[in-house]
Amino acid sequence: MEKVMNRSYLNELGRFECEGVQFTSGDVVEVFDDGEWKVTRIEYSDSQGGYYSVDGYELLGRPLRAA
């Protein structure tokens, strides 16, 4: 049986959260994308619309974990 992975969401502070872990600027994370875990860093910029992956990966609604 395949394990269901929780997906990230924006919490009340506007930060990504997944499985009870909050991620913020400077955090190195793994995001599950195209069937594999990819390492990236989260940063914040108003011009980017808030928190984002420096490698351009979509973070919202994807499984995230600390790298």
Summary of the structure (lengths in Angstrom):
residues: 67
radius of gyration: 11.4
end to end distance: 25.1
largest distance: 42.2
contacts: 169
relative contact order: 0.30
helix: 4%
strand: 46%
